[in-house]
Structure formats: C-alpha cells, structure tokens
Amino acid sequence: MDIVSVPQAIAWQAEHAERAGAPGTGRVVRGLLALEDSQAATARRIFAWQGLSLRDAMPLRIAGGIHNLLLTGAEPRLADIYEGRTVDQGQVDSLIREVVEKHDHALLPWLDHPPQTNEAGRSAALIAGLLWLAERVAPRFELIEIGASAGINTMMGRYRYELGGIGVGPSGSRMVIAPEWRGASPPQTDPQIVSARGCDLKPVDLTDEVQALRLKSYVWPEASQRMARIDTAIAMASRFPPDIARQDAASFVAEALAAPQEEGVTRTLMHSIVWQYLPDAAQDDVTAAMEEAGSMASEATPLAWLALETNRETFAHELRVRYWPGGAEPVLLATAHPHGEWVEWIG
C-alpha cells in the first residue's frame, strides 16, 4: 500500500487503531485531520511533513504527545474520548483542535522523535516462533533484536507464557503473558535463550521515570493490560537491565553476524513492528547481511530470522521465519494482535 499524503497517513493510522481495539485512539488520530487549516505550529508541521509520514510514524508521534497530556493531568478532558464517553467524531475534532492549539508549545517537540511502542505482549508470538524453530535448528538461541526500544522484548527469556495449553519460561516469573490462543497449539519443545541483546537509535531507560512516562505515553490508553506489563517490565529492568546498544540496525546486525558464534547455538535476528519504519537502504543492508551469513551457516552454527511485522494491505501482523541451513524461504507461522491480545497459529 502506498501512502501518498499526510491525510491518507492519518486516516490509515486511525483505522489501524480502530481495528486493533482502540477506538478512542482512532478518533484522536482521525481528529488530526481537523487541524489542516490551523495556524498552530504543530498543525503546520504535521501538514507540511516531508517524505513518508507513515514510515516516520508521524501520526503516532503526536498521538503520544496528546496522551501524555492526559497522563500528566494537563488535559483530563481527553479521558472522555479514550473511555468512550465522547464518540461523535465532530465533537472529537473540536476538542483535539482546541487541545493542540492550547498546548502547541508542549506538543511540537513530540514530532521530533519516532514513537517507542515497546510491548511485552508481542513476545508471545516470538517465543512461539522459537518453539517452532527448536524442532529444526539448535534449540539454544542467541537473540539479537533490532529496534529494541526499552528492551522489553529483549528480556523475553525471563517471562512466563501460556500458549494454547503449552507453558514456556520460568514458572515463577512476575511477567505472565497468556494471549487468547487461536488454532492448534505450537510445538511443545524446550528452547533455551542463552543470550539476548538489542539495539535502538534512541533506547529508552526503563529505570528513568521521565523516560518511562514517555514510553507509557505511546501506549494506547484503552490497553490497561499493556500499562500493567510496562510497570512489571520496569520492576524487572531495575533489578537486571536489558543489554541495549545505541546503534542503527544495519551496523548492529553486521557486527553481531561478524562475531564468533558458539557451536550448538542458533544466532537469531528478531524484531517486532520495526521493519516498516526502517529506511529502504537499512532494510536492504540487513537482508543482504543475513542472506550472506545464511549461506555460510551450518548445522553446528545455524542462523534464524524471526519477524512479527505489519502487512499494510490487510492490517494483519504476521509472524514469519527464515532459517539456515535448509529453510531460507520465509514461512508464515502466525498472525497476531499488534499488542499481544491474541495469536492465531498457522505453523
């Protein structure tokens, strides 16, 4: 799907939120369309946005700033939209325009940075992918994650999962992730995560209150479970923070692939709702590096690529995997809710 205008990007993002069970957020995003003739600096910058506004996640940047006004108590009126008491789009449009113009100075900087939508629920699909891979490659995994944000999914080896009757992970974990499971159960294997590290251009420090609040601002307010999971992740990170490098995806992957690999361990690139935001050149570089490394993989030093990413045509979030040697073609394993509410296993 080609996004050719700012209004089209806003409309697409609004529909995406609505389909994902966040109607209030959808109305707020759609309300940005009412700013087209506003003289507020934030509005002018939105509608003068250069390049691919969807790839830049511009609508989600400002949606995070608007939600932050509610979280900080600056605009309690927004609760009526998020909690479904104000559903008329005309009324929402009026309020969003008023809020943006009133808080223009505070909202403008939110357009400077891409959103950080780190979500532990997405790791349910990723761990199911490891269950599937463990039947085909070495069941011990070295994880390298791009676009890791705060590293919430980098910590996935510390979480407990209930996946269609299959239990995975430490039974005493404070983080228990049990999505609605659709379809057959995943394979009952025993993957072991021996190491995990990630990268992000602007990693979030979960132990910093200001940064943690910013991360929460990008959570859609309808998702109360997501807020609870972030709080749990913050507590876990305060005891043992995830290993996140401040680095771009392409150079991080290149360095990781060049490092010595332990025999009997599957080196695995993973990412979730990240690929669509990478520049074309970065996508090409990562793909080329993985395929080159895959050509040299062996049964003793296998390689895998696990990705949960958005299909913009269908709005589905698809879990696909490639592995070397022997399975270089992508396999669709599952579709999933963008924030982990459900997983539909295809396998």
PyMOL commands that set and color helices and strands:
alter all, ss='L'
color gray80, all
select helices_A, chain A and resi 6-19+23-35+41-47+58-71+76-82+89-102+104-112+120-133+156-158+209-217+224-239+249-258+275-277+280-295
alter helices_A, ss='H'
color red, helices_A
select strands_A, chain A and resi 140-145+160-163+166-168+176-177+180-182+192-200+244-246+266-272+303-310+317-324+327-336+342-345
alter strands_A, ss='S'
color yellow, strands_A
deselect
rebuild
show_as cartoon
